[in-house]
Amino acid sequence: MADNKLLLTDLEDWRFSLDQEGIAWAVFDRANESANALGRRPLEELMRIVGRVEEGAQSSEIRGLVIISGKAKGFIVGADIREFDLLTTESAVVEAIRPVNAMLDRIERLSVPVVAAIHGVCVGGGLELVLACHYRIATRDEATKVGFPEVNLGIFPGFNGTARSIRQAGPAAAMEIMLTGRMVRASAAKAMGLIDQLVDSPGALRWAARKAVLAKRKSEPASQAKALLGRWPARSFLAGKMREKVRPKAREEHYPAPYRLIDLFENHGGSYDAMKAHETRAFAPLMVSETSRNLRRVFRLSEALKAQAPKDIAWKPMRVHVIGAGTMGADIAGFCVAAGMEVTLQDLSPDVIQRGIKAQTKLFHRKFKTKALRDAAAARLIADPEGRGLARADVVIEAIVERLDIKQKLFADIETKVKAGAVLASNTSSLQIEDIAKSMADPARLIGIHFFNPVAKMPLVEVVRGEGTRQGEVEKGCVFVTAIGKFPLIVKSSPGFLVNRVLAPYMMGALARVDAGEDMQKIDEAARSFGMPMGPVELADTVGLDVCAHVGKILGLGEEGAGGRLERLVNSGRLGKKTGEGFYVWKNDIPEKKLETYDAGELERLGRELVEPLIEEARRALADRVVASADLVDAGVIFGTGFAPFRGGPLHYKGLSGEPGSERRAAAE
C-alpha cells in the first residue's frame, strides 16, 4: 500500500483512493448535486488529485489513474454554467481557463496511464477532460452519449477540446459535432475515435479500466487519411464548406460562435499546439458577449420549464390513449411511442387510424437506427377503434374536432371508463377547459395538454389549468410532458393560452401590411434579420391560413382580416403549405421566392416593428397572469414560437423581465 501522504481525505466533490495494485481511483461525485458539473471547487480538487498522482508516479507507488463518476446516471454534464456569469471581462475568462488547461496538459503528460471510465452523459468540459486522458472506455448503454453542446450557449469548447477532438477524430468529424452541438452515442463516438473501448454495462467499467491501466493502453490519434483534411489547402476548402453549411442555420451577426470556430480551425488547425494556443483568445470574447449571456439565460429558462414537473410525485405515465387520429392526434401518438410509451389510437374511422399510424414511419426511422427498434416502436402503436385502451391508460388525450358540444359529450362518456388516477386532457387550441369540463361529474379532473405543429419538432407543450382544475392533475400533466422529452408550460385557460395569443397579433399585423401593399418577402426577410426562424407570412402559410383566421376570430382579431387577402385565400381553399398554395406557392414543402436584395438598415427597422405586437401581447399576457412570471412568458415564447433565442426572450429584450442589465439594453436600442 502507498504511504498515507498520497491520500486525500478532505475532498468534497471527489473520492480519491489507491488500491492494492497501485491504481489510483478518482471518483467524481459532486456534493449536494444530482449531476457532475465542473465548477471551481471540483476543478481545484482535481488539480490536487493530479498533483498526488504525479508524486506517486515519480515514486513508483502509483501505476495509473482511473477517472470515473460516482453518479449512477451520468458522467459529467460539462462546466458549471452557473459560474459563467461571474466572468465579466475577457481577461477574467483567460485567467479562469489558464489553470484548467495547464492541469489537462499535466494529465496528458503523466508518465502512468490515465483511463476515463464513462457511463451516461459526457459533454462539454467533461468530454474535454476525458480527451486529455490516455484511454477512454464507455458503456454501450443508450444513456451514454458524448458531445460538445457549447455552440448552443454562444461559445465553443474552451478547455482545448477543439485541438484534442480534431487530433482524435480528425477535422471533419470533430468540427461537425462542435458546430452542431449534437450528442453522439458511444458506438458512434468509438467509430469517430473519441472513445477507444466499449463495455456492456456500468458494472464492467472498473474491471476494464483496471486492465487498461495494467496493460498501459493508449489511444491512437486519427488516421493519416483523416488528418490530411487538416493540412493546407484542404483545410481552407473544408472551412469554406463548413461556412456554407452553417450559414442557412445561423446568421453570423446573431450567432458568431460557429464562425469564430471555423476561423480558428482554418487559421491554426494544421498545428495541434497552435490550435490550443489560439483557442482561448478566440473563446474569451464569445464568453462575455451579449449573445452568450442571453443563450445562457435561455438554458436557465429551459431548466425552469422542466422544474414545473415535480420530482417527488409517485405517478409514472407508461400508457397513453389518444382519441382522434387526424394529423395532430396521430403525431402525438407517434411521438409518445418514440419516447418509449405504449399508445392506443382511437378514431371513428379505422382507415383514418391506419393512415395516422403509417404516417409515423418517417419519425420512427429518424428516431430508431435499427430495424428491431423500429419494429418494437411500431408494435407499441396500437390501432384501437373501439377504445379498449381507455381502461388501461395513464394519460388520455383528446384531439378531435374543435367543437365544444362534441368534446363535452366525449369527456362525459370516457370519464366513466378510465381508471382512477389517469390524466384526462384535451389538446384544444381555442376552447376553454372549464367549458369542456362542464359536462363531467368531476370537472376538476380535466386539463389541457396543448401540442404545437409539427409535434416532433416543437419543444413546448402548454399544460392548461381550467378555473377549477385540481393542482395535482396539472402536476401530473407536467410530469407526462417531461417524460416524453418536451418542456411543459403551465398556462391559465384563456383565449389563445400564451403562444397563440402572442403569435396572432404578430402574424395578423404582418398580413395587414401585405394587404396595404408591402412586399411580403421583404416582411419575412426582416423578421429573419431580427432573429425569427421564419417570417410571419411564411409562418401563416405553414400553420394553415384557415387556422390563422380561426384563431384570429377567437382573439378578436378577425375583423383585421375581413375582406383582405387572408379571407379571400381561405374562401378559395388556398390554405397555405398543406394545399400547395397560400400567400406563397409551395413546391416540395418550400415556398417559391424571387431573388431580392434589401437594404440592411431597412430590414433592421422593419424587423423591430414587426415584433412589437408580439412583445406587447406578451406583456399583456403577463399582466393577465396567463403564466406565473416574466421568465416563464419568455420561456414560452422562445420555445413555442422560436422568438430569437440570442435576444433572451421578448420581455427580456424590452427590459421587462426584471433581470439585471435588461433595462440598459432596452434603452440602448
C-alpha positions as CSV (number, residue, x, y, z in Angstrom):
1,M,0.0,0.0,0.0
2,A,1.0,3.6,-0.6
3,D,2.1,6.0,2.0
4,N,-0.9,7.8,3.6
5,K,0.6,11.1,2.4
6,L,-0.6,10.2,-1.1
7,L,-4.2,10.0,0.1
8,L,-6.6,13.0,0.1
9,T,-9.2,12.7,2.8
10,D,-10.7,16.2,2.8
11,L,-12.2,16.3,-0.7
12,E,-15.9,17.3,-1.1
13,D,-16.6,16.5,-4.7
14,W,-14.2,13.7,-5.4
15,R,-13.2,10.4,-3.7
16,F,-9.6,9.5,-4.1
17,S,-8.2,6.1,-3.3
18,L,-5.4,3.8,-4.1
19,D,-5.9,0.0,-4.5
20,Q,-3.5,-2.8,-3.7
21,E,-2.3,-2.9,-7.3
22,G,-1.2,0.8,-7.2
23,I,-4.1,2.1,-9.3
24,A,-5.5,5.4,-8.2
25,W,-9.2,5.9,-8.5
26,A,-10.7,9.4,-8.8
27,V,-14.4,9.2,-8.3
28,F,-16.3,12.4,-9.3
29,D,-19.4,12.7,-7.1
30,R,-20.3,16.3,-6.7
31,A,-21.7,17.0,-3.3
32,N,-25.4,18.0,-3.0
33,E,-25.9,17.9,-6.8
34,S,-27.8,15.3,-8.9
35,A,-25.2,15.7,-11.7
36,N,-21.5,16.3,-12.0
37,A,-20.5,19.7,-13.4
38,L,-17.0,21.1,-13.5
39,G,-17.2,24.1,-11.2
40,R,-14.4,25.9,-9.4
41,R,-14.2,23.6,-6.4
42,P,-14.3,20.3,-8.4
43,L,-11.6,21.6,-10.7
44,E,-9.4,22.7,-7.8
45,E,-9.8,19.3,-6.1
46,L,-9.0,17.5,-9.4
47,M,-5.8,19.6,-9.6
48,R,-4.9,18.3,-6.1
49,I,-5.6,14.8,-7.3
50,V,-3.4,15.2,-10.4
51,G,-0.6,16.5,-8.1
52,R,-0.8,13.4,-5.9
53,V,-0.7,11.1,-8.9
54,E,2.4,13.0,-10.2
55,E,4.1,12.4,-6.8
56,G,3.0,8.7,-6.7
57,A,4.1,8.1,-10.3
58,Q,7.5,9.6,-9.6
59,S,8.0,7.3,-6.5
60,S,6.5,4.3,-8.4
61,E,3.8,4.0,-5.8
62,I,1.0,4.8,-8.4
63,R,0.8,2.7,-11.6
64,G,-2.1,4.5,-13.2
65,L,-5.2,6.7,-12.7
66,V,-8.8,6.0,-13.4
67,I,-11.4,8.8,-13.6
68,I,-14.9,7.6,-13.1
69,S,-18.3,9.0,-12.0
70,G,-19.9,8.3,-8.6
71,K,-23.3,9.3,-10.1
72,A,-25.5,6.3,-11.2
73,K,-26.9,8.1,-14.2
74,G,-24.2,10.3,-15.6
75,F,-20.5,11.1,-16.1
76,I,-20.0,14.9,-16.5
77,V,-22.6,17.3,-17.9
78,G,-19.9,19.9,-18.7
79,A,-18.7,23.1,-17.0
80,D,-20.9,24.6,-14.4
81,I,-22.7,27.4,-16.3
82,R,-24.0,28.9,-13.1
83,E,-20.4,30.2,-12.7
84,F,-20.1,31.7,-16.2
85,D,-21.8,35.0,-15.3
86,L,-19.0,35.6,-12.8
87,L,-16.6,36.1,-15.7
88,T,-17.4,39.6,-17.0
89,T,-14.2,40.5,-18.9
90,E,-12.1,38.8,-21.4
91,S,-9.1,38.9,-19.1
92,A,-11.1,37.2,-16.4
93,V,-12.1,34.4,-18.8
94,V,-8.4,33.9,-19.8
95,E,-7.3,33.8,-16.1
96,A,-10.0,31.3,-15.3
97,I,-9.2,29.0,-18.2
98,R,-5.4,29.1,-17.9
99,P,-5.0,26.8,-14.8
100,V,-7.6,24.4,-16.1
101,N,-5.8,23.9,-19.4
102,A,-2.5,23.6,-17.6
103,M,-4.0,20.8,-15.5
104,L,-5.3,19.0,-18.6
105,D,-1.8,19.2,-20.1
106,R,-0.4,17.7,-16.9
107,I,-2.8,14.8,-17.1
108,E,-1.8,14.3,-20.7
109,R,1.9,14.3,-19.7
110,L,1.6,11.9,-16.8
111,S,4.1,9.0,-17.0
112,V,1.5,6.5,-15.9
113,P,-1.7,5.6,-17.8
114,V,-4.8,7.7,-17.3
115,V,-8.1,6.0,-18.1
116,A,-11.5,7.6,-18.3
117,A,-14.4,5.2,-17.5
118,I,-17.6,6.7,-18.8
119,H,-21.2,5.8,-18.2
120,G,-24.0,8.3,-19.0
121,V,-23.8,11.8,-20.5
122,C,-20.2,13.1,-21.0
123,V,-20.4,16.5,-22.7
124,G,-18.7,19.9,-22.9
125,G,-15.9,20.2,-20.3
126,G,-16.5,16.6,-19.4
127,L,-15.6,15.4,-22.9
128,E,-12.6,17.8,-22.9
129,L,-11.4,16.2,-19.7
130,V,-11.6,12.7,-21.0
131,L,-9.9,13.7,-24.2
132,A,-6.9,14.7,-22.1
133,C,-6.8,11.1,-20.7
134,H,-4.7,8.5,-22.4
135,Y,-7.5,5.9,-22.9
136,R,-11.3,6.1,-22.9
137,I,-13.8,3.3,-22.1
138,A,-17.6,3.8,-22.3
139,T,-20.7,1.7,-21.8
140,R,-22.8,0.8,-24.8
141,D,-25.9,1.9,-22.9
142,E,-28.3,4.2,-24.7
143,A,-27.8,6.8,-21.9
144,T,-24.1,7.1,-22.7
145,K,-23.6,10.0,-25.1
146,V,-20.8,12.4,-25.8
147,G,-20.8,15.8,-27.4
148,F,-19.9,19.5,-27.4
149,P,-23.1,21.5,-26.8
150,E,-21.3,24.8,-26.2
151,V,-22.4,26.3,-29.5
152,N,-25.9,26.4,-28.0
153,L,-24.5,28.7,-25.4
154,G,-22.9,31.0,-27.9
155,I,-19.4,29.6,-27.3
156,F,-17.3,26.6,-28.4
157,P,-15.0,24.3,-26.3
158,G,-12.6,26.3,-24.3
159,F,-10.6,23.6,-22.4
160,N,-8.5,22.8,-25.5
161,G,-11.2,20.5,-26.7
162,T,-11.0,21.9,-30.2
163,A,-7.5,20.7,-30.7
164,R,-7.9,17.4,-28.8
165,S,-11.1,16.4,-30.6
166,I,-9.5,17.1,-34.0
167,R,-6.4,15.1,-33.0
168,Q,-8.6,12.1,-32.1
169,A,-11.4,12.2,-34.6
170,G,-9.9,14.2,-37.5
171,P,-11.1,17.6,-38.5
172,A,-14.3,16.7,-40.4
173,A,-15.9,14.6,-37.7
174,A,-14.7,16.8,-34.8
175,M,-15.7,20.1,-36.3
176,E,-19.1,18.7,-37.3
177,I,-20.0,17.8,-33.7
178,M,-18.7,21.1,-32.4
179,L,-20.6,23.1,-35.0
180,T,-23.9,21.3,-34.5
181,G,-23.7,20.7,-30.7
182,R,-25.3,17.2,-31.3
183,M,-25.0,14.3,-28.9
184,V,-23.2,11.1,-30.2
185,R,-23.9,7.6,-29.0
186,A,-21.0,5.7,-27.5
187,S,-20.7,3.3,-30.5
188,A,-20.6,6.3,-33.0
189,A,-18.1,8.0,-30.8
190,K,-15.9,4.9,-30.9
191,A,-16.1,4.9,-34.7
192,M,-15.0,8.5,-34.7
193,G,-12.1,7.9,-32.4
194,L,-13.3,9.8,-29.4
195,I,-13.9,6.5,-27.5
196,D,-11.4,3.6,-27.5
197,Q,-13.3,0.7,-26.0
198,L,-16.9,-0.3,-25.2
199,V,-18.2,-2.5,-22.4
200,D,-21.7,-3.9,-22.0
201,S,-22.6,-2.4,-18.6
202,P,-21.6,0.1,-15.9
203,G,-20.5,-2.9,-13.7
204,A,-17.9,-3.8,-16.3
205,L,-16.2,-0.4,-16.3
206,R,-14.0,-0.8,-13.3
207,W,-12.6,-4.2,-14.4
208,A,-12.0,-2.9,-18.0
209,A,-10.3,0.2,-16.6
210,R,-8.1,-1.8,-14.4
211,K,-7.0,-4.0,-17.3
212,A,-6.3,-0.9,-19.4
213,V,-4.1,0.6,-16.8
214,L,-2.1,-2.6,-16.2
215,A,-1.7,-3.1,-20.0
216,K,-0.7,0.6,-20.4
217,R,-3.2,1.1,-23.2
218,K,-3.0,4.3,-25.1
219,S,-5.4,5.8,-27.6
220,E,-4.4,6.2,-31.2
221,P,-4.9,9.6,-32.9
222,A,-6.9,10.0,-36.1
223,S,-5.7,8.1,-39.1
224,Q,-3.4,9.8,-41.6
225,A,-6.2,9.9,-44.1
226,K,-8.5,11.8,-41.7
227,A,-5.6,14.1,-40.6
228,L,-4.9,15.1,-44.2
229,L,-8.0,17.3,-44.2
230,G,-6.3,19.5,-41.5
231,R,-3.5,20.4,-43.9
232,W,-3.4,23.3,-46.3
233,P,-5.1,23.8,-48.8
234,A,-7.6,21.1,-47.9
235,R,-8.2,22.8,-44.6
236,S,-9.2,26.1,-46.3
237,F,-11.6,24.2,-48.7
238,L,-13.1,22.3,-45.7
239,A,-13.6,25.6,-43.8
240,G,-15.4,27.1,-46.8
241,K,-17.8,24.1,-46.9
242,M,-18.4,24.4,-43.2
243,R,-19.4,28.1,-43.6
244,E,-21.8,27.2,-46.4
245,K,-23.4,24.5,-44.2
246,V,-23.7,26.8,-41.1
247,R,-25.0,29.9,-42.9
248,P,-28.6,28.8,-43.6
249,K,-29.0,27.7,-39.9
250,A,-27.3,30.6,-38.1
251,R,-26.6,34.1,-39.2
252,E,-23.1,35.3,-38.2
253,E,-24.4,38.6,-36.8
254,H,-26.7,36.6,-34.5
255,Y,-24.6,33.6,-33.6
256,P,-20.9,34.3,-34.1
257,A,-19.5,31.3,-32.3
258,P,-19.6,28.7,-35.2
259,Y,-18.0,31.2,-37.5
260,R,-15.2,32.0,-35.0
261,L,-14.6,28.3,-34.5
262,I,-14.3,27.8,-38.3
263,D,-11.9,30.8,-38.4
264,L,-9.8,29.2,-35.6
265,F,-9.6,25.9,-37.5
266,E,-8.8,27.5,-40.8
267,N,-6.1,29.6,-39.4
268,H,-4.5,27.2,-36.9
269,G,-6.0,23.8,-37.5
270,G,-2.8,22.5,-39.1
271,S,-0.9,22.6,-35.7
272,Y,-2.1,20.9,-32.5
273,D,-0.1,23.4,-30.4
274,A,-1.2,26.5,-32.4
275,M,-4.8,25.4,-32.1
276,K,-4.5,25.1,-28.3
277,A,-2.7,28.4,-28.0
278,H,-5.2,30.4,-30.1
279,E,-8.3,28.7,-28.8
280,T,-8.6,30.8,-25.6
281,R,-8.0,34.1,-27.5
282,A,-11.0,33.3,-29.8
283,F,-13.1,31.9,-26.9
284,A,-12.8,34.7,-24.4
285,P,-14.7,37.4,-26.4
286,L,-17.6,35.0,-27.1
287,M,-17.9,34.1,-23.4
288,V,-18.6,37.7,-22.4
289,S,-20.7,38.5,-25.4
290,E,-24.4,39.6,-25.2
291,T,-25.3,36.6,-27.3
292,S,-23.7,34.1,-24.9
293,R,-25.3,35.8,-21.9
294,N,-28.7,35.6,-23.5
295,L,-28.3,32.0,-24.6
296,R,-27.2,31.0,-21.1
297,R,-30.4,32.7,-20.0
298,V,-32.4,30.5,-22.4
299,F,-30.8,27.4,-21.0
300,R,-31.9,28.5,-17.5
301,L,-35.4,29.2,-18.8
302,S,-35.5,25.6,-20.2
303,E,-34.5,24.3,-16.7
304,A,-37.3,26.4,-15.2
305,L,-39.8,24.8,-17.5
306,K,-38.6,21.3,-16.6
307,A,-38.9,22.3,-12.9
308,Q,-42.6,22.7,-13.3
309,A,-42.8,18.9,-13.2
310,P,-42.4,17.9,-9.5
311,K,-39.6,15.3,-8.9
312,D,-41.2,13.7,-5.9
313,I,-44.5,12.6,-7.5
314,A,-45.0,8.8,-7.4
315,W,-47.2,8.7,-10.6
316,K,-45.4,7.5,-13.7
317,P,-47.1,7.5,-17.1
318,M,-46.5,4.4,-19.2
319,R,-49.6,4.1,-21.4
320,V,-51.3,6.7,-23.4
321,H,-54.7,6.6,-25.2
322,V,-55.2,9.2,-28.0
323,I,-58.7,9.9,-29.3
324,G,-58.6,11.4,-32.8
325,A,-56.3,10.0,-35.5
326,G,-56.1,13.1,-37.6
327,T,-52.7,14.7,-38.3
328,M,-52.3,16.2,-34.8
329,G,-53.7,13.2,-32.9
330,A,-51.6,10.6,-34.8
331,D,-48.4,12.7,-34.5
332,I,-49.0,13.0,-30.7
333,A,-49.4,9.2,-30.6
334,G,-46.3,8.6,-32.6
335,F,-44.2,11.0,-30.6
336,C,-45.3,9.3,-27.3
337,V,-44.3,5.9,-28.8
338,A,-40.9,7.3,-29.9
339,A,-40.5,8.4,-26.2
340,G,-40.9,4.7,-25.2
341,M,-44.6,4.6,-24.3
342,E,-47.3,2.3,-25.4
343,V,-50.1,4.1,-27.2
344,T,-53.6,3.1,-28.3
345,L,-55.0,5.3,-31.1
346,Q,-58.8,5.6,-31.4
347,D,-61.0,7.2,-34.1
348,L,-64.4,6.6,-35.6
349,S,-62.8,5.6,-38.9
350,P,-60.4,2.6,-38.9
351,D,-59.0,3.9,-42.2
352,V,-58.0,7.2,-40.6
353,I,-56.3,5.3,-37.8
354,Q,-54.3,3.2,-40.3
355,R,-53.3,6.4,-42.2
356,G,-52.2,8.0,-38.9
357,I,-50.1,5.0,-37.9
358,K,-48.5,4.8,-41.3
359,A,-47.6,8.5,-41.1
360,Q,-45.4,7.8,-38.1
361,T,-43.0,5.6,-40.2
362,K,-40.8,8.6,-41.0
363,L,-40.5,9.6,-37.3
364,F,-39.6,6.0,-36.3
365,H,-36.9,5.8,-39.0
366,R,-35.4,9.1,-37.8
367,K,-35.6,8.2,-34.1
368,F,-34.5,4.5,-34.2
369,K,-31.4,3.3,-36.1
370,T,-32.1,-0.4,-36.2
371,K,-35.0,-2.4,-37.7
372,A,-35.5,-4.2,-34.4
373,L,-36.1,-0.9,-32.6
374,R,-38.4,0.4,-35.3
375,D,-40.4,-2.8,-35.2
376,A,-40.7,-2.6,-31.4
377,A,-41.9,1.0,-31.8
378,A,-44.5,0.0,-34.4
379,A,-45.7,-2.7,-32.0
380,R,-46.3,-0.1,-29.3
381,L,-48.6,2.0,-31.5
382,I,-51.9,0.1,-31.5
383,A,-55.0,0.7,-33.6
384,D,-58.0,0.9,-31.2
385,P,-61.2,1.9,-32.9
386,E,-63.3,0.6,-30.1
387,G,-61.4,2.4,-27.3
388,R,-60.4,-0.6,-25.3
389,G,-57.1,1.1,-24.3
390,L,-59.1,3.7,-22.3
391,A,-59.3,1.5,-19.2
392,R,-55.6,0.9,-19.0
393,A,-54.3,4.3,-20.0
394,D,-52.4,6.5,-17.6
395,V,-53.0,9.5,-19.9
396,V,-55.9,10.1,-22.2
397,I,-55.5,12.9,-24.8
398,E,-58.5,14.1,-26.9
399,A,-57.5,15.5,-30.3
400,I,-60.9,15.7,-32.2
401,V,-62.7,18.5,-34.0
402,E,-62.8,21.9,-32.2
403,R,-66.5,21.8,-31.3
404,L,-67.5,22.4,-27.7
405,D,-70.6,20.2,-27.8
406,I,-68.7,17.2,-29.2
407,K,-65.9,17.5,-26.7
408,Q,-68.3,17.8,-23.8
409,K,-70.1,14.7,-24.8
410,L,-66.9,12.8,-25.3
411,F,-65.5,13.6,-21.9
412,A,-68.8,12.9,-20.1
413,D,-68.6,9.4,-21.7
414,I,-64.9,8.5,-21.2
415,E,-64.8,9.8,-17.6
416,T,-66.8,6.7,-16.6
417,K,-64.4,4.3,-18.4
418,V,-60.9,5.4,-17.3
419,K,-59.1,4.2,-14.3
420,A,-58.7,6.2,-11.1
421,G,-55.6,8.5,-11.3
422,A,-55.5,8.6,-15.1
423,V,-54.9,12.1,-16.6
424,L,-57.8,13.4,-18.8
425,A,-56.6,16.0,-21.2
426,S,-57.8,18.0,-24.2
427,N,-55.5,19.1,-27.0
428,T,-57.8,22.1,-27.7
429,S,-56.1,25.2,-29.0
430,S,-59.1,27.5,-28.7
431,L,-61.8,26.3,-26.2
432,Q,-61.8,27.0,-22.5
433,I,-61.0,23.9,-20.4
434,E,-63.7,24.8,-17.8
435,D,-66.3,24.9,-20.6
436,I,-65.4,21.5,-21.9
437,A,-65.4,20.1,-18.3
438,K,-68.9,21.3,-17.5
439,S,-70.4,18.0,-18.7
440,M,-68.2,15.9,-16.4
441,A,-69.1,14.5,-13.0
442,D,-65.7,15.6,-11.8
443,P,-64.8,18.7,-13.8
444,A,-61.7,19.4,-11.7
445,R,-60.1,16.4,-13.3
446,L,-59.7,17.9,-16.8
447,I,-56.6,19.7,-18.0
448,G,-55.4,20.9,-21.4
449,I,-52.2,19.4,-22.9
450,H,-51.7,21.6,-26.0
451,F,-49.1,20.4,-28.5
452,F,-47.9,22.5,-31.4
453,N,-47.4,21.5,-35.0
454,P,-45.2,19.8,-36.1
455,V,-45.3,17.8,-32.9
456,A,-41.9,16.1,-33.3
457,K,-40.1,19.5,-33.7
458,M,-41.8,21.9,-31.4
459,P,-40.2,21.5,-27.9
460,L,-43.0,23.3,-25.9
461,V,-46.3,21.9,-24.6
462,E,-48.8,24.1,-22.8
463,V,-50.4,22.4,-19.8
464,V,-53.7,24.3,-19.3
465,R,-55.2,24.8,-15.9
466,G,-59.0,25.4,-16.0
467,E,-60.8,27.6,-13.4
468,G,-61.4,24.7,-11.1
469,T,-58.7,22.3,-12.2
470,R,-57.0,20.4,-9.3
471,Q,-53.3,21.2,-8.9
472,G,-52.5,17.5,-8.8
473,E,-53.8,17.0,-12.3
474,V,-51.7,19.9,-13.6
475,E,-48.6,18.4,-11.9
476,K,-49.3,15.0,-13.5
477,G,-49.7,16.7,-16.8
478,C,-46.3,18.3,-16.4
479,V,-44.7,15.0,-15.4
480,F,-46.1,13.4,-18.6
481,V,-44.8,16.2,-20.8
482,T,-41.3,15.9,-19.4
483,A,-41.5,12.1,-19.7
484,I,-41.8,12.4,-23.4
485,G,-39.0,14.9,-23.6
486,K,-40.9,18.2,-24.0
487,F,-40.9,21.4,-22.0
488,P,-44.2,21.9,-20.0
489,L,-45.5,25.4,-19.6
490,I,-48.4,25.8,-17.1
491,V,-50.9,28.3,-18.6
492,K,-54.3,29.7,-17.5
493,S,-57.3,28.7,-19.5
494,S,-57.9,31.8,-21.5
495,P,-58.3,32.6,-25.3
496,G,-55.2,31.6,-27.2
497,F,-53.4,30.5,-23.9
498,L,-49.9,32.0,-24.3
499,V,-48.3,31.0,-27.6
500,N,-51.3,31.5,-29.9
501,R,-52.2,34.7,-28.1
502,V,-48.8,36.4,-28.8
503,L,-48.4,34.9,-32.3
504,A,-51.8,36.0,-33.6
505,P,-51.2,39.8,-33.5
506,Y,-47.7,39.3,-34.9
507,M,-49.0,37.4,-37.9
508,M,-52.2,39.4,-38.4
509,G,-50.2,42.6,-38.2
510,A,-47.8,41.3,-40.9
511,L,-50.7,40.2,-43.1
512,A,-52.3,43.6,-42.8
513,R,-49.0,45.1,-44.1
514,V,-49.3,42.8,-47.1
515,D,-52.9,44.0,-47.7
516,A,-51.5,47.6,-47.5
517,G,-49.2,46.8,-50.4
518,E,-45.9,46.0,-48.6
519,D,-43.6,43.3,-50.1
520,M,-44.3,40.1,-48.2
521,Q,-40.8,38.7,-49.0
522,K,-39.3,41.8,-47.5
523,I,-41.5,41.4,-44.4
524,D,-40.4,37.8,-44.0
525,E,-36.7,38.6,-44.5
526,A,-37.0,41.5,-42.0
527,A,-38.3,39.1,-39.4
528,R,-35.5,36.7,-40.0
529,S,-33.0,39.5,-39.8
530,F,-34.4,40.2,-36.4
531,G,-33.8,36.6,-35.5
532,M,-37.1,34.8,-36.0
533,P,-36.8,31.3,-37.5
534,M,-39.1,32.2,-40.3
535,G,-41.1,35.3,-41.4
536,P,-44.7,35.8,-40.3
537,V,-46.2,35.4,-43.8
538,E,-44.4,32.1,-44.3
539,L,-45.4,31.1,-40.8
540,A,-49.1,31.8,-41.5
541,D,-48.8,29.6,-44.6
542,T,-47.1,26.9,-42.6
543,V,-49.6,26.9,-39.7
544,G,-52.5,26.9,-42.2
545,L,-54.5,30.0,-43.2
546,D,-57.8,28.5,-42.0
547,V,-56.2,28.0,-38.6
548,C,-54.9,31.6,-38.6
549,A,-58.3,33.0,-39.5
550,H,-60.0,30.8,-36.8
551,V,-57.5,31.8,-34.0
552,G,-57.7,35.5,-35.1
553,K,-61.5,35.5,-34.7
554,I,-61.3,33.8,-31.2
555,L,-58.9,36.5,-30.1
556,G,-61.0,39.3,-31.5
557,L,-58.6,39.9,-34.5
558,G,-61.0,38.6,-37.1
559,E,-62.0,42.0,-38.4
560,E,-58.4,42.8,-39.3
561,G,-58.5,40.1,-42.0
562,A,-62.1,40.7,-43.1
563,G,-62.2,41.4,-46.8
564,G,-58.4,41.1,-47.1
565,R,-56.2,38.6,-48.8
566,L,-56.3,36.1,-45.9
567,E,-60.1,35.8,-46.2
568,R,-60.0,35.5,-49.9
569,L,-57.4,32.8,-49.8
570,V,-59.3,30.8,-47.2
571,N,-62.6,31.1,-49.1
572,S,-60.9,29.8,-52.2
573,G,-59.4,26.8,-50.5
574,R,-55.8,28.0,-50.8
575,L,-54.8,27.3,-47.2
576,G,-51.0,27.6,-47.4
577,K,-48.4,24.8,-47.3
578,K,-50.9,22.0,-46.8
579,T,-52.7,22.8,-50.0
580,G,-49.7,23.8,-52.0
581,E,-50.7,27.5,-52.2
582,G,-51.4,30.4,-49.9
583,F,-49.6,33.6,-49.8
584,Y,-46.8,31.7,-51.4
585,V,-46.8,28.8,-53.9
586,W,-45.2,25.8,-52.2
587,K,-43.1,23.2,-54.1
588,N,-41.7,20.2,-52.2
589,D,-42.6,21.9,-48.9
590,I,-40.6,25.0,-49.8
591,P,-42.1,28.4,-50.6
592,E,-41.2,29.8,-54.0
593,K,-39.5,33.2,-53.7
594,K,-37.9,35.6,-56.1
595,L,-34.3,36.6,-55.6
596,E,-34.3,40.1,-54.0
597,T,-31.7,42.2,-52.1
598,Y,-32.9,44.6,-49.4
599,D,-31.2,47.4,-47.5
600,A,-29.9,46.0,-44.2
601,G,-30.9,49.1,-42.3
602,E,-34.4,49.0,-43.6
603,L,-34.7,45.3,-42.7
604,E,-33.4,46.0,-39.1
605,R,-36.0,48.8,-38.6
606,L,-38.9,46.8,-40.1
607,G,-37.9,43.7,-38.1
608,R,-38.2,45.6,-34.9
609,E,-41.5,47.0,-35.9
610,L,-42.9,43.6,-36.8
611,V,-42.2,42.0,-33.4
612,E,-43.7,44.9,-31.5
613,P,-47.3,43.5,-31.5
614,L,-45.9,40.1,-30.2
615,I,-43.9,41.8,-27.4
616,E,-46.9,44.0,-26.4
617,E,-49.2,41.0,-26.2
618,A,-46.6,39.1,-24.2
619,R,-46.6,42.0,-21.7
620,R,-50.4,41.9,-21.5
621,A,-50.4,38.1,-21.0
622,L,-48.1,38.6,-18.1
623,A,-50.4,41.2,-16.6
624,D,-53.3,38.8,-17.1
625,R,-51.3,36.1,-15.2
626,V,-51.6,33.7,-18.1
627,V,-48.4,32.3,-16.8
628,A,-46.7,32.8,-13.4
629,S,-43.8,35.0,-14.2
630,A,-42.0,37.1,-16.8
631,D,-39.3,34.4,-17.1
632,L,-42.0,31.9,-18.0
633,V,-43.5,34.2,-20.6
634,D,-40.1,34.5,-22.2
635,A,-39.6,30.7,-22.0
636,G,-43.0,30.0,-23.5
637,V,-42.5,32.5,-26.4
638,I,-38.9,31.3,-27.2
639,F,-39.7,27.6,-27.2
640,G,-43.3,27.9,-28.5
641,T,-42.7,30.5,-31.3
642,G,-38.9,30.4,-31.9
643,F,-38.5,34.0,-30.8
644,A,-34.9,34.9,-31.4
645,P,-33.1,33.0,-28.6
646,F,-30.0,35.2,-28.7
647,R,-32.2,38.1,-27.6
648,G,-33.2,36.2,-24.4
649,G,-37.0,36.5,-24.8
650,P,-39.4,39.3,-25.7
651,L,-39.8,40.7,-22.2
652,H,-36.1,40.5,-21.5
653,Y,-35.3,42.1,-24.9
654,K,-37.6,45.1,-23.9
655,G,-36.2,45.4,-20.4
656,L,-39.4,44.0,-18.8
657,S,-38.0,40.7,-17.4
658,G,-36.5,42.2,-14.3
659,E,-33.2,40.6,-15.0
660,P,-30.2,42.9,-14.3
661,G,-29.0,44.6,-17.5
662,S,-32.2,44.2,-19.5
663,E,-33.2,47.8,-18.9
664,R,-29.9,49.1,-20.1
665,R,-30.1,47.0,-23.3
666,A,-33.6,48.2,-24.0
667,A,-32.6,51.8,-23.5
668,A,-29.6,51.4,-25.9
669,E,-32.0,50.1,-28.6
